[in-house]
């Protein structure tokens, strides 16, 4: 589980960068590469990640 700058648990695979943005990495099996997703809003990042995972597999 990743943690935010204040020590709060963010969820699996999510971390908060020093500039305040949240980051998650997902694996794209089609290209066999990892893709980083960034956002300043945690809920929006989780939704984007879930949407991207639906289309990746």
N, C-alpha and C positions, 0 to 999 in steps of 0.2 A: 504494500500500500504506500502510495506517495503521500508526502506531507507538504502542507503549505508553508509559507514564510512564518506564520504564527504557530506552527506545530499541529495544526488541524489535519485530520485524515481527509484526503481528497477522493480516494477510490483507487482501484487497481489500475496501474499503468498511467496515472496522471501525476504530474508534478507542477510546482509553481516556480517559475524562473525569478531571478532577482529583480527583473524589471517589472514584475507583477503579473505577467502573462502566464496562462496555463498552457501546458504542453502535454500531448499524448502521442504515442507512436503506434501505428498499426501496420501489420504485415499484409502486403498485397501479393497473393500467390500468382497472379497473372504475370507480373513483372519480376517476381521474386525479390522484391526490395521492400524496405521499410519506408513509410511515409509519416512525416511529422505534421501534426495539426496543432495550430495555436489559436488561442482566443483569450480575450480579457474577461469573459463571462464563463464561469464554470459550468452552469447548466446548459448553455448554448454549445460549449465544447463537447459535453457528454452526448448531446443530441446529434451533433455533427459526426462524432465518432461512431455512434450506433448506426446512423444512416450509411456511412462509408463502409462499415463492416457488412451490411446487408448486400451491398453491390459488389464487394470484393470477393465474396464466396459464391 
